[in-house]
Amino acid sequence: MKVLWEHGALKPAEIEELFPRPVGNGAVRSVLLILLEKGHVERRKEGKAYYYEAKTPPESEFRNWARRIADVFCGGSSKALIAQLIKSEKLSAEDIRELEQIAADDAAQSGKEEVRP
């Protein structure tokens, strides 16, 4: 999906070339068919070639994966997932300030109480 998000509509051979590690054309085609069946990609025929394009936006897919991870590892709690990620990383003071700013900006946009460290 990342290759399609970054490069737009591509043929399987083009996806194979752009993939970050060696992968066979058959494997690429198998995954594309699964993604097509699940509605994540669209396919159009031009001449003899099929072009595949991402249908699901990356933000939507990220939310889906984050929700699944929270469900499996954190009892469905996004807060617990974020806390676990923070605990497992080596964050600098600047990283923490940036996260606090993101939380404060989100709170201001949604009308929530101000977030304080």
Secondary structure, DSSP 8 states (H G I E B T S, - for coil): -HHHHHH-SB-HHHHHHHSSS---HHHHHHHHHHHHHTTSEEEEEETTEEEEEE-S-HHHHHHHHHHHHHHHHSTT-HHHHHHHHHHHS---HHHHHHHHHHHHHHHHHHT------
